[in-house]
Amino acid sequence: MKWTDSQWDAIEARRGTVLVAAAAGSGKTAVLVQRAIERLIDRRNPTPANRLLIVTFTKAAAAEMRARLEGRLYELLRENPGSGLLRRQSILLHQAHIGTVDSFCAEMVREFFHLLDIAPEFKILSDKREQELINESLEEAMSAAYDSGSIRELSDAFAAERDDRRITRMVLTLYRFMQSHPFPEKWLNEKVKMYFAGDGTPWERVILEYAAEAAGHAAALLKGALALCGEDGPIYESFAPALSADREGCLALMKAARTGDWDLCSRLVGQWSPARRGRLPKGAGEDPLVSRLEAVRAEVKRVIPGLSRCLSAPRAACLEELEKAGPLLQSLAELTLDFSKRYEVKKRQKGFLDYSDLEHCAIRLFVREDGSPTPAALEVAGRFDEIMIDEYQDINEVQDSIFRAVSKEGKNLFMVGDVKQSIYGFRRAMPEIFLRCRRAFEKYDRSAPEYPAYIVLDRNFRSRREVTEAVNFVFSQLMSREAGDVDYTGEERLVCGAGYGPKEGCDTEAVFISRGKAPAETAEAAFIAKRIKELINGGFTVSEGDAERPAAFGDFCILLRSANKHAHVYAQELKRLGVPARATVSGGFFAAAEIQTMLSFLRVIDNPNQDIPLLALLMSPIYGFSADDAAELRAGDKSVSVYVSLTRAAERDPRCQKVLKELSELRSLAATMPADGFITLLYGRTGFPDMALAMDEGAGRLANLQLLQRYAQEYESSGYHGLSGFVRFLDRLRDSGTDLQAAELQPTGSDAVSIMSIHKSKGLQFPVCIVAGCGRNFAGDQAEEVLLHPELGLGVKLKEGPGGARFTTTAREAIALETARGAGAEELRVLYVAMTRAQEKLLLVSSAPDMETLLQKAAMEPPGNRVSPFTVRKSRSAAAWLLLCALRRPEGRELRRLAGIDENVSVSDSGAPWRISLTEYAPPEAEDAPAEELAAEPDMELYARLQAQAAFEYPHARVLDVPAKVSASKLAAQQGGSRELNLTRPAWLGAKGMTPAQRGIALHEFMQFADFPAAARDPAAEINRLSDLRYLTPEQAGAVEVKRVRAFFRSPLGQRVLASPQVIKERRFTAVIPAGLAQPGTPAPEEPVVLQGSVDCTFLEEGRLNIIDFKTDRVEDIEELWRRYMVQIRLYARAMEEVSGLPIGEMFLYSTWLSMGSGKPYDETGSA
């Protein structure tokens, strides 16, 4: 492979810490692998493979990294089979530390468990059990707080009238947020103390910066409006004075905010009122220019008064808010810490750690509170020559602290990532760590390297020029340090490095759909289906190697911001319109129909007096009751439960009888079986997995049912037992709003459009990428009771007055602004990830009820080299961003015409051309039915052939009911009326509690294994011998009655056995008998049937074989045994005659209960 200069720098720079900023498609994984290989095979100073620590964020990425390294080493070994270094590195590679952050932490915690005072055999807490322990700990912490009275003020301030769930949500939100900090308790205490410092500067600074930005944006809008007015005329006279006055007010506010004068800003915002414009000339109201000027004034009226939310009070009043909020936040912190300790205790008692615990245990091992490494950290640091961290943009402060502690004073780190692809804020990823390093490090210069250094990989080897230039255009307009944490200029821009040849039809398409009242999924799916068909039918091709092939449905991927909610709807719409599609989503386990049915079944088995689950079960495919059936069931007496109604209906309805019988049997079994075993049995009895498999998307439904089994197995392995507990455990998860991961199937075919979330697509690529759902508003968490920020701490609303009205605070508003800015920056990065998945063609699809309204709002943005950061921050959807960009492209003429704006907003350096369209949704018309064709002449030959096939009769139909194989005991039970009982002795029943039947079985076991001559001499000694050899359990040995053993050997039959030259016990056989013996009355009596069984004892006498069958039945006389077992022993004789080749003499039944035997000659019973 030929490396670029930047890639080779990233491979070879080894004298200090290096940060690689790798753009999308730049080959960062290949660079990481090659860097590791170069270190392993370095001739002067090779690094042993086990002295590399390579860290990723997913198991799949770690497995891929190890596989690539192994593959490359084996390839080098084939080229140099005599290399001792390569052989040694191949061996050491199996000991190399290549894994996830969690696996590294778990390994360290297990190694140094003695320093942490935890058990080394700890288990990782599953998400399901985690929620259960959290709920228990929360309940205990809340109860303790109420008992002590410490929560009273907190409850008054935040609890709802009917419950305290608002407080518990606050506690959980705060607890989870704390875990991304190395020392959570220390962080929390520091942030609470900010409220007692008497200084609001940290929060005021954020608000003033925002106010300056908002006022500057409003002033720019007004300046642009003034330019539109011209220099004279009636519109100028009407608008110009008012616009100028408003602009001066905005500039004054901007100046006050930039100088930090809080009180002046507060007064200006409070006093601000738009100037009145002059009277318009008659008829001027219809002028598009007037409409645009009025729109600008309306926007300014929205922006400036909107600042009153955070600038409504003077500084002194804001400080009073802090004093009032401080004690409440102190109580919240104490409650959260109490919950944290209780949760910790519960986990330790059960031997659990969660993933957060692993990281914090590693922090305790390696980092002191002052940030310096511990002796354990220094020991571990000595093991590694280099620490390589992939996806560094997704690291958090805890993880970063761990790896810096085990590095060599931070001088042997190699970190790779792209901050523009940091999209895991919900997992507490902190892209600011990457940015902090990037801004602090020197750019690498191979001629005079200085460390720590950063290297930029900007060449994209994935996408065509049309795609990379579209990405560059969009993000050069939108992404800035103020709105997206980074300026998208210079080194951040993609450079096309892919070797695609020129091809028509690869232009980026931006489509804006006005959908009216139609759902976004319906309108967008209609366009997408139509466009995919057009591309395929129009001969669009995709590159495969050095050749081109026609595009197939599998080459298209639809990316959604929120796939779990919408992907299935898109898939259904596409299928309805003739485009095959598959949706890949996460979660949704409890919502799956097959899981709902099975959970209803389990709930009914646990407690049948539950109306809704029982009705759901009856009306499911398992029992198939219709709505009319259910109504009839309830028609008699609606005051009783459905179960009672079912019981009454069973007196006249066989179906209800069957349901009750099955439920009774299943409830009995459920009481004694583990949950996973019972679910397996339930699947087998009902055949429900087969029903699910026959449904639409059956493979996924079956996988979900199998996943339910696995969840039950995990529940049992966690120390809990039984179906009842498992059902309650699932109900608690569901009631708490927690979902489980549904089954995810790998695509089984390539010819279907993929639909997935943007997050799931990260690291993947698709020939044609369709980014849909852009018109949906971004989700925000600004309504949460407690807002949190790593630096600004906690922000809450306060309650005031007897009415309990709640009002916001300066701190909360500042945190809301910063979290909204961060969320907006992440949404930009999500869009970047989506657009950079495309290899050859990119389509951007947006829809809104009225797209022209969005267009008019976007048209207010004043001209410039890029969209203002304030506009980017305040936009509520990706569609708003894309409209802003489309208006600035040369191809956006029609948009500009509709918006009534000049051409001078167009950006000249816009790269490859786009296709931009604004359309209205119209439901696709149904295709006309094909014209009826004239009936063809009948094909008589085909008709005769079909008739012959339909009349076919299976030549062996008469033997269809004949079994291929039978067992002697079961056959005898069917024909002779003998009883075959399989009884298992309960574990709690001791030897003295053995039933008579079990005592008989013990004697039978003794006769099977005993040495007959020894037993005849000394029965007690033989019993002890068999017990010592464990042929008999101690209970069985104690149950064997010596007098019955002696009775057998002293009987005439026993004496004959002892005198026989050949005695064989437990003689197993497989023989062939005619079907007439196996199934009397069959139409094929001579058909051969395999007979299997086992004879208790045979003994040879005068050339004839005699048969003994020991029986433990409690009977009055021996003839009763003959009536029961004649068929069985006759079958034994027949089989023994066939397999031994010897004639059968006598057949004996020996009753251990009567201590007597009886024999009959074989020929008297009639040989078949």
N, C-alpha and C positions, 0 to 999 in steps of 0.2 A: 504494500500500500504506500502511496506517495503522500507524505504529510506536508501540510502547509507550514510556513515558518512559525506561525503562532502555535500550531499543534506541537511542533517539534520543541519549541521553547517549553511548553507545558510538560513535555515528556522528560526533558533533560535538566531543567532547573532544579538543583538538589541541595543547594547550600543553605537553605533556610525555608521559612514558611512561605507557601505560595497559595494565592487565591486565583482560581480560574473562573472567569465570567464567561460561561459557555452559552451562546445563543441557541435557540431552538434549531434542531437539525444539524448542529455543528460537529457531531461525532464525539461528544464528551466521554461516552462510555468506552469507545475505542481508544481514546487518549488515555483514560485511566488505566485500562488493561495494559496498554503498551508501556506506560510508565512503570507499572509493577513488573512487567517482563524485563524491561531494561535494567531495573534494579536487581532482579534475580540473576541475570546472566552477565552482569558487569564483570569484565575480566580482571580489573584491578581490585575492586572492592565489592564483591557480590553480597547482597543482603540475603541472609537465609530466609526462606519463605515463611517460616514461623515467627519471624521478627517483623512482619508487616501486619498492621491492623487496618483492615478495610471495612468501613462502616457504611451501610445503606439504610434506607427507611422501610423497605419491604422484604419479605422472605424471597419473593420471586426475583427481585433485583439482586439479592445476595447469591441466590442459586445461579443466576445467569452470569454473574461476575466470576464465581468459582469455575463454572463450566468453560467460560472463555479462557481463563488462565490455564486450566488443564489442557484444553484443546490446543492452545498455542505452544505449551511446553512439549506436548506429545508430538506436535508437528516439527518442532526443533529437534527432538530426539530422533525422529525418523531421518532427518537430514544429517544428524551427528550422533549415530548410535554409540559411539565410543566415549562420549563426553561424560565424565564422572560428575561434573558440576550439574549438568542437566538431570542426571539420574537422581542425584541427592536432592535437588530442588523439587523434583516430582514427588519424591517421598515426603519431603517436609511440607509440601503444599497441603497434604491431608491434615496437617496440624496447624495450618494457617488460620488466623482469626479473621474470617470473612463472614460477616453476618449483620444483623440489624442492631440498632441501638439497644433494644430490649434484650437481645440475646447476649450482648457483651455485658450489660449490667447484671443479668441473671448469673452469668458465669462468675463474675467478680463477687457477687453477693454469696454464692455458694462456696467460693473459695475462702472468703474472709468472714464466714458466718459467725465465727467466735468473737469477732470484734463488734458485731451488731446485736448479739444476744438474740438470735433467731435460729430456728431449726433448719438444718441444711436440706431437709427433704420437703421444703415448702412447695405448695402448688400454686399455679397462677389462677387467680380468681376469674371465672368466666363472667361475661357481661350479665348473664341472667342471675347468677348468684350475687353478683355485686349489687344489683338493684335491690335484691331482697335484704341484704345486710344494711344497705344505706337506709332503707325504709325503717328497719328496726331501730337503728341507731338514732335516726331523726326523731322517732316517736319517743324514745327514752330521753333524749336531750331536751325535747320540748316539755315533757312531763316534769323533768327535774327543774327546769327553769320556772315553770308555773308554780311548782311546789315551793320553791325558794322565793318567789316574787320578783326575781331579777328580770323577768321578761315583761313586767307590767307596762312600763312606759313604751317599750318597743311594740308591744301588742296594741296599745292605744294608738300608736302612730301609724302602724302599717297593716294590722290584721283587718280582714274583712268582717262584716257583721256576723256571718254564720260560721266561719272556720278560720284557721290560721295557715291555710295553704300558701298564702302570699308570703308569710315569713319563712316557711320551709323552703319555698323556691329561692328566696333571697339567700338563705344559708347555703343551699346546694350550689347556686351560681357562684357565690363567693368562694366556697371551698374548692370548686373545680378550677376557678381562675387562679387561685393561689398556687396550685400544683405546678404551674409553669415557671415558678420562681425557685431558686435553689434553697432558700430558707423561708418557707411559707409563713410561719408564725412571725418571724422577724419582719418580713415585708408587710404583713397585715398591721402589726403594731406601729410601724413607722408611718403608714398611710393614715391610720386613725389619729396619730399624734399631730398630723398636719392641721387638724381641725382645732387643736388647742394652742397652736403657735401664734394666733392673732394676726396672721398674715395671709392674705388671699392672692398674693402675687402669682403663684403658678397657674391658677385658674384664670385670673384676670388677663394674663399675657395672652392666653389662647383666644379669649373672647375679643380682645382688642385687635389681635391680628386678623381675626375673621371679620370684624367690623370694618377695618381698613380695606380689606379685600372686597367686601360687599359694597362699600361706598365708592370705591374705585371702579367697580363694575358698573354701578348705576351711573356714575359720571361719564363713563365711556359710552354707555347707551345714549345718554342725553346729548353728548357731543355729536354722535352719529346722527341723531335726530335733527339737531341744529343744522348739520350739513345738508340734510334732505330738504330743509325748509327753503334753501336758497338765500338770497340776500334781500329780496323785497317781494312784494305781492301780498295778497290777502291771507294766504296760509302762513307766510312768514310773520305778518303782523299779529295774527291770532295766536300762534304757537311760540315764536321765538322768545318773547319776554319771559313767559312761564318756564320754558325749557332752560333758559339761562339762569333764572333764579333758582330753580331746583338743582341745577348743576353746581351752582356756587354753594348751596347747602350741603350737597354730597361731598364736595371738595373740603369744606370746613370740617365735616365729620371725619373724613379720611385723615386729615392732618392731625386732628385731636387724638385719633386712635393710634397713629404712628408715634406720637410723642408720649403716649401712655397716660393721657389725662382722662381717667375713668369718669370722674364726675362731670366733666364737660361733655364727654360722649353721651353720658346718660341724659343730660339736659337737652342736647341737640336732638337725640332720638325722640325724647318725650315731647319736644316742642315742634317736631318736624311736621309740616303740613304742605302738601303740594300747592304751588302757586296756581291761581286761576288763569286759565287761558282766555283770550279775547273771543268775541262773538264771531262765529264763522259766517261767511257770506252765504246767501241762499243757494242751496243746491250743492254746497261744497262737501256735505256729509257723505255723498256717494263717491267722493274721490278716494281711490285706493291709498293715496299718500296720507290722507287724513286718518284712515283706518290704521295705517302703520304707525303714525305718530301717536295716536291714542293708545295703541298696544304698548309702545315704549313707555308712555306715562303710567299705564296700568302696571307694567312690570316694576317700574321704580317704586310705585305705591306699595307693591307687595314686598320688595326687598328691604327698603329702609324701615318701614314700620315693623317688619318682621324681626328687626334687631331688638325691639323692646322686650322680647322674651328673655334676653340675657343681659340687657342694659337698662332695665326699667327702674332699678334702685340705685341710690348713691352708694359710695364705697362703704360708708359707716353701716348702712343697713345690711350690706352683704356680709360684713364681719359679724354682725349680730346673728345672721343665719348660721355662720360657722359655729358660733358658740352654742346655738340651740341644737344643731345637728350632731355635735361632738359626742355628748352622752349617749345618744341613740345609736350611733355607730360603734361606740365602745361596747354597748350591750350586744349589738349584732356580732361584733368580733368575738366576744366571750362565748356567745351561744355557738358560733361556728367552730371555735376551737374545742369546745366541749363535745360537740358532735364528732369532730375529727378524732378526738381521743377515744371516744366510745367505738367509733367505727374501726379504729386501729386495733383496739382490744379484741373486738369480735373476729377480725381477720386473723390475728395471731392465735387466738384460742382454737380456731379451726385449721390452722396451718396454711393460711392463704396469704398471698401478696398480690396486689394488682400491678399493672404496668407502671403506674405512677410511683408505687412503692419501690419498685426496682430502681428507678432513677434516683429517688431520694435516699435510698439505702446507699447507692453508689456515691452520692454527694456526701453523706456522712462518713463514708470510708475515705474519700479522697480530698475533700475540700473543708478547710476550717472556715469559720464564720468571717474571718478577715480576708478570705479568698486565697490564702496560701495553701499549697499542697501538704497533705499529711504524709507520715512515713510510709503508709500503705501505697499512696499515690506515687511516691518516689520509687518504691520497689517495682510497681507495675510499669512505670515509665522506663525503667532500665531494660524491660523486655522487648521494646519496640524501637526499631530504627526509624520508622516513619508511620504516621497515622494518616490514612486517606479517608476523607469524608465526602461521600457523594450526596447530591441534592442538598447542599449546605444552606440553600435559601429557606429550607423548611425546618431548620433547627430552632430550638428554643433555648432560653437562658440556662436551664438546668443541664441540658445535654451539652451545650457548649462549654459550660464550666467543668463537666466531667472530663471531656477530652483534652481540654487545656491543662487540667490537673495532671493527667497521665502522660502528657507530652514532655519533651525535654525543654522546660521553661518556655513553651509555646514556639519552639524553633524548628520542629520537625513535623509540621502540619501541612497537609496538601488538601485543599478544600475546593470542590467543584460545584458549580450551581449556576442558576440564572434567576436573578431576583425578579425578573419579569414573569417568571412562571411559579412564583410563590402563591399558591391558591389554597393553602390549608390553614387559614386563620382560625377556623372553627376547631382545629386541633392544637391551637395555641402556638402555631409557627410564628417566628418573629423575624421577618425579612429585614428588619432594621439592624440585626446583627451582621448580616451579609453586607448591607450598605455601609455600616460603620467600618468594617474592615476594608471595603473597596475604597472608601474615602481616605482612610488612614495610611494605606499601603502605597508604595511607589510603583509606577509602571515598570515592568520588567524590561531591562535592556541587556541583551546578552553580551554586549561589549563591555559593560561596566555594571554588572548586576548588584543591586542593593536589596536587602531583605528586611522585613517581609515585603513581598512584591505581588502585583496582580498581573494577570495575562488575560487578554480578551480573545475569545474565539468567536468571530462574527460571521464566518462563512457558513451558509446554510446549504447542506448537501441533500436536502429532502425535497425541496419544492421548486417548481418552475419560477421563472422570473416574474410571471404575472402574479403569482401568489406572494412572493417576497416583497414586490413593489407595492402591492395592495396593503400588506401588513405595515410596511414602512410609512405609507401615506397616512393610514388611519392613526397610527400611534405617534407620528410626528405632529399631528394635529391635536391629539388628546392627552398624551402622557407627558407630565411635567413633574418636577420635583415637588411642586405645591399640591398637585392633584393625584400624582401616581408614584411618588417617592423617588422618581428618577427622571431626568430629562432624556427624552428619546431623540438624541442627536448623536452625531459622530459615531463613536464606538458601539453605541447601543443598536444602531440600525443593522438590519440583515444585509449580507452580501450574498448574492446568489452564486452558489458554487456547484449546483447540480448540472449534469451534462445532458440535459434534455435538448433534443433538436426542435426546430421551429414547428409549430402546429397551430392550425386554426381552431377556434372555439374554446380556448382556455381563458378567455377574458373573465375577470371577476364580475359577479353579478350582485347588485344590491337591489332588492325588491321590497317595496313598501306597499302594504295591502290595507285598504280601508275595508273593514269587515262588517260594519254595522253591528247588529246584535248577534251575529254568528260567533261561536267560540273560536278562539285563536287556533286551536288544534284543527278544527274543521276547515277553516279558511286556508291556513298554511299548508295542510296536508293536500288540499285540492291543487294548489299551485305546484307543490313539490312533486306530486304524482304526475301531473301534466308535464312538468319540465324534465323529469327523469325519462319518461317515455319519449319525449322529443329528442333528447340527447341520444338515447339508445337507437331509436328508429332512424335518427338522422346520421348515424354512422360515426358517432363520437368514439374515439379510441383511447386506450390507456397504454402506457409504456410497460413492457415486460422484458427486462434485460435490454437488449439492443433492438428489440422489435416492437411493433405496435399490434395490439389485438382489439377487437370490438369490445366496447364496455358492456359489462353485465350488471345486473342489479346489485350483486355483491360488492361492486366497486364504489358504491355510494354509502355514505354514513351521515346520519342526521344527528347533530349534537345539540343537546338541550341543557340549559342551566339547571333545571330541576326535572330530571328524568323520572324520578319515582312517581310523581303526580301525573305526568302527562305522556310519558313514552308509550304506554299501552294504547292510549287514545289515538295518537299519531299512527301507530301500527295498524290498528283496526281500520282507520280511515283509508290508509294506503292500500290495505288488502281489499277493501270494498271497491276501491277504484282500480283494481287490477294490478297493483304493485306489491309483490311479496316483501314482507318486512318482519323483522324480529326486534323485540325490545329487551335491553339488558338493564335491569334496575336493581337497587339494593333495598333491603328491608322488606316490608309488606308481608311478613309471615302470617300474622294474625288475620290479615284481610283476605288471604287466599281462600277461595270457596271450599276446597277440599280439606283445608285445615279447620275451617269453621265447622264443617260437618263432623269431622273426627273429634274435635274438642267438645261438641255438643254430645256426641256419643259417650265420651269419657265422663262428662259431667253427669249424665243420666245414670251411668253405671255407678258413679260415686254416690249420687243422691237422686233417685227418680222423681222426687217431688219438686222438680224445677220445670215450670210450664214452658218457657221459651226454648230451652235446650231440647226438651222432649218433643215439642212440636216440630222443631227444626230437624230432629232425627227422623221422626215419622214421615216427614215430607221430603226427605233426602232420597237419593237413588237407592239407598240401602233397603228401605221399606216401601217407598213409592206411594205413600198416601197422597191423594189429591187434596185440593183446597176444600172440595165438597165432602171428602171423607173426614177431614179435620172438623169441618162445621157440623157434620152429623154426630161426630164424637162428642161435641160440646153442647149439642142441642138439648140434651136431657136436663142437665143441672149445671149451670155456669158457675155456681158458687163453690163447687169443689175443684180440686186440682185436676190437671189433665191426666195425671197418673190414675187418680180415682176413676175418672171417666173411662180411661182405657181398661181398667179392671172390670168395670160394669159392662162395657161393650164386649169383653171377652166371653161373656156368657152366651152370646149369640153370634159373634163374628170370629171365624177361625183365624183370620189374619191377626186380630188383636191377641188371641190366645197364643199364637206363635211368637209375637213380640214379647209378651210377658214371660213366656217360657225361656226364651233366649236371654232376656235381661236377668232373670233369676239365676240361670246357669253362669252367666258372665260375672255377675256380682259375687257369686261364691268363689269363682276362680280369682277375681281381682283381689279378694281379701288375703290371698296367700302368695301371690306372685309379685315379683318386681315389676316396676312400671314398664320397662323396656320389653321384658318378656311377655307381659300381658298384651302390649300393643302389637307385638309380632303375632301372637295368637289371634287377636281380634282381626288383624288384616287377613289371616288365613281363613278364619271362619266366615267373614262377610264378603271376601273377594273385592273389597272396596278399592284396593290399589289397581286391580284390573279395570274396574269401572272408571277410575280417574284417568287411567292410561288411554281409554277409549274416547275420552272427552277432547275438546279442542285444547291444543297445547298440552297434550297428555304427558309428554316426557317431563315437562316442568312440574306438573301436578304430582306425578309419581315421585320425583326427586324431593318435593316438599314433604310428602308422607314419609319418605325414608329419613328425611332430616328430623322429623318429629321423633322417630325412633332414636336417632342419635342424641337429641336433646334429652330424652328420657334416660338414656344410658349415662350421659354426663351427670344427670341429677342423681342417679343411683350411685355412681362412682364417687360423688362428693360426700357420701356419708348419710344421705337421706334415702328413705325406702318407701315404696308403696305408691299405688295409683292415686290414692286420695291426696297425699302430700304433693304429688306432681301436678295434679289438677289445680290445687290451690296456689301452688307456686306460679303456674302460668297465668292464673287469674290475677294474682297480685301484680305481675309484670304488665299485663294488659291494662289494669285499672290505673296503674301509675303512669300510663302513657308510653311505656317502653315497648318497642317492637323488637322482634328477633329477625335475624338475617334469613331471608328466603333462599331457596336453592338457586344457584346460578349455573346454567348449562352453557357449556362451550358450544359455539355454533356448529351444527351438524352438516350444514350445507353452505356453499359459497354464494348461491344465487338468490340472495335476499338482502334488502336494504337493512343496514344496522342502525339502530336507534339507541343512543346511550347518553349518559351525562358527560359534560365536559371534563369533570374530575376523573371519571373512569377512562377517558380517552387519553389522558396524559401519558406520554411515552409511546403512543401509537401513531399510526399514519394511515391515510386513506387516499386513494386516487382522486375522488371527488368528495369534498366535504361541504355539507349544508349546515350552516349555523342558523338554527330556527328558534322561534320563541323570543326573539330579541325585544319584542314590544312589551313583555311582562315587566312590571315594576320590580325593582330590586327589593329584596326582603331586608328589613331592618330590625334591630333589637332596641330601638330607642324607647319603647314603651315598658321595658323591664323596670321593676321596682328599684333595683340597685344597678347602676351603671359602673363599669370598672375599666381602669386603664393602668398599665404598668407604672407610669410615672405620676399621673394625676390622682391615682387612688380610687376612692369610692365616692359616688354621688347619688343622693336620694332626694325624694320629694318630702316636704314637711307638711304637717297638718296644723291648721290654725282656726281658732274660733270654735264656738259651740256647735256650729254646723258641720265641723270636720272637713272643711274645704281643704284640698291639698294644693300646694303651690311648689313650683320648681325652685331650685337654688342655683347660685352662681357656679358652684362646684359641679353640680349635675349638668348644667348647660355646657360648661367647658368640656366635660368628659363626653357629652353627647356630640359635640362638634368634632372632637378628635377621633372618637370611634366611628362617626359617620365618614370622616375623611379617610380613615384607614379602610373602612368597608368599601368606599368608593374606589380606592386604589386597588383593592383586591378584585373588585368587579372588572376593572380595566385589565388586570392580569389574567382573569378568567377568559375574557374576550381574546386576549393575546394568545393564550393556550389554544383556544378553539380555532382561531384563524390559522395558526401555524401547524395544525394537523394535516392540512391539505397538501397533497403532492402536485396535482396537475390543475385542479379547478376548484374555485371557492365561490360558494353562493351564500349571501347574507339575507335572511328572510325575516322581515318584521311585519307585524300587523297591529292595528289599533282600531277601535270603533270608528274614529274619524281621524285619519292620518293627516288630513290637511290642517287640523288644529295644531298638531305637533309641528308640522312644517312651518306654520306662521310663527310659532314661538321660536323655532330654530333660526328663522330668518331675521330675528332681531339682533343676533350676534353681530357686533361690528366687524368690519374687515380687519385682517391682520395675518401675520405669518402662521398663527395657530389659534385654536379656540382658547378663550380665556380660561384659566384654571377654575375661576369661580363658576363659570357656566358648566364646566365638566363636573365639578363637585355637586352642583345642584341638580343635575340631570337625574331623572328617576328610572331610566331604562337605557339599555344598549341601543334601542331604536333611536332615541334622542341623539345619542352620540353619532350614530351612523348617518342620520339626517344632516347633522352639522357638517360631517365630512363630505357627504354627497353634494351638498350645496356649494362646496368649494372646489368641486372637480369640474373640468371642462365639459364632461358629459352630463352635468347636472343642469343644463340650460332649461329644460322643461320644469324642473323643480323651482328654479329661480324665477321663471316666468309666472308660475302659479303663486309664488310667494311675493311677487311684485318687487324684487330687488335687482340691483344692477349687476352687470357682469364683472365688476371690479373685485368682487369677493372671490373669484376663481383663482386658485393657486396654480401657477404655471408649471412648477416642477412636481407633477403628480404621478409620474411613472407610466406603466402600461395602462392602456385604456380599460374602462369599465363599461358594463351595461347597467344603466340605472332606469328603473321604471316605478311609477306610482299607479297602482291599479285598484279596482274595486272588486270585491269578491262576489262572484255569482255562482250559485250551486251548480255543479256539473250536471249537464243534461244526460238523462238516461240514454244509452245507446239504442238506436232503432233495432228492432228485432229483424233478423235476416229474412229476406223474402222466402215465402214457402216454395219449396221445390216440388216439381212434379214427381209423383211416386214412381220409383223404378220398377222394372219388371221383376217379379219374384224369382229368386234363385232356388230352383227346386232341389238341386243337388245339396246346397247348404241346408235347406229345410229338412231333407231326409237325414242328413248327418246329425243335425241338432235333435231330430225326433228320436233317432237311435240312441244318442247319448242320454236323452231324458228318460228313455225307457230302460236304461241299463240297470241290471240287478246284480248285486254283489254275489258272486258264486259261493262264497263261504258264509252267507248270512246266517245259516242255521247254527253256526258255532260262535256267533258273536257274543252270546251270553255265557259261553263256557270260559271259566277262568284259565289263564295260562299256568298259574301256580297256586297251590293251596297248602296250608299247614294242617297237619293231622289233628292237632288239638282243636283248632277252630272249626274244622270240618265236622269233627265229632260233636262239638257243641251245637252245631246247626242241625245235625241229623239225629243225634241220639239224646238230646236234651240234657247233656252234662253241663255243669256250670263252670265257667272259666272266670275266676276273679283274680284281679291283680291288686293286691292291697299293700300299701306302703306303711310301715310302722311309723307313727309320729315320733319326732325327735325327743319329745318330752316323756315318752312312755318308757319306763325302765323294764328290767327283766321280769320283775314280779308282775308287771302290768301287761305282759304278753297275752294276746288272745289265744284261745285254743287252736284257732286256725294257724296262728304264727308258730305255736309250739309244734304243730304237725309239720309245718314247713321246715322247722329246725331239724326235726327227725329225718325228714326227706333229704335235707342237705347232708346230714351225717351219713346216711346210707349211700349217697352219691360218692363221697370222698373217702370213706373208711376202707381200711385194709381188713377184708372180711375175716381171715383167720385170726388176726390180732384182736378184732372186735369180739369175735366169739370167745376168745380166751379171757380177755379183760376189757369189757366195754368202757369202764370209767377211764382207764389209761388211754384208750384210743380217742375218747372224747377230748381229753387234755391235750393229746398230741395234735389233733386237728385245730384246737384252739390256739396252741402255741404257734402253729404254722399259718394261722389266720385264715384257714379255710372256713372256720366258724367264728362268729363274733362272740365275745364273752357272754352276751345275753343268750345267744343261741345255744352255746355250750351248756349253760345252766338250765336251759329248757329241755334238753334231750333227756328223756327218762330211760335210765339204765334197764329197768325191768322190761320195757318194750323192745329194747335191742336184744336182750337175752331171749325174749319170747320168740323173736324171729329166728335166731340161730338154733334154738332148740326145737323149732317146728320141723315137720317132715320136709317142707320146702327148703328151709334153711340148711338142713343136713344135706339135701341133694345139691344145693349150690356149693357148699363147702367141699363136696366130693367131686365136683365137676373139674375136668382138666382145663377148661377155658371159661373164664367169667369176664365179661366186658360190661362196664357200667357207663351210663350216659352215652349211649351209642347213637351218634347223629347219622342221619341218612338223607339222601336225595334219590327218589325213585320215580318211575313213570307208571301211572295207573290210568285205566280207561276213564273217560269222562262220566260214564254211567255210575261209577263208584263215587266220584266227587260231587256229582249233581244228578241224582236220580230223576228220571223223567225227561232228561235233555234229549232233543231230536238227534244228537250226534253222540250216542253212547260209547262209540269206539274211539273217539278223538282223544289223543294222548294229553294228559295233564301231569305237570310236575308236582310231586308230593314231597314236602319237607317236614322233618320232625326229629324227635329224639326219644329213644327207648331207654327206660330207667336201667334195665339190666337184662342181659342175655347170658345163658349158660348152655354149654354143649353137653349132650348126654346121648351116648350110643349113636353118634352120627347125626343126631337131630338137634336143631336149635330151639331152645325153650325161651319164652319171653316173660319177663316180670314187669308189671307196672305198679309202683307203690302209690297208694291213695291215702290221703289224710282226711277224707270226708267223714263227718260224724253220722253214721248210719246205724239202723237197727239190726240189719243182717247183710250178709255178703251178696245176696241176690240183688239187693238194691244197687250195689256197685255195678253188677253185670248189666242191669237195665240202663244205667247211665253211660257206661263206657264200652259197651260191646262194639259199637261202630269204630271207636278209636283203636281198640286193641286189635281188631280184625285188620284195620289199615296198617298197623304196625307189623303184623305178621306178614301181610302181603308184601310190604316194602322189604322186610328183612329177608324174605325168601328170594326176592329179586336181587338185592345187593350182595347177599352172602353166598348165594348159589346152593344153600343147604335147605333141605326140607324142614318144615316147621313141625315141631312135636306138639308141645302144649303151650297154652297162653294162660298166664297166672295174673290175677288181681290180688295184691296183698294189702289188707286194711291195717294201717298202723293204729287206728282207733280201736278195732276189734282184736288186734294182735292175732290175726288168722288170715290164711290165704285160701284161694280157691282156683282150681285149674280146669280148663276145658280143652279137649283136643281140637286142633285147628280144623281138621276135616269135618267135625260136627257142626262148626259154625258156617260151613259153606264157603269154599274158595271161589272168589269171583273169577 
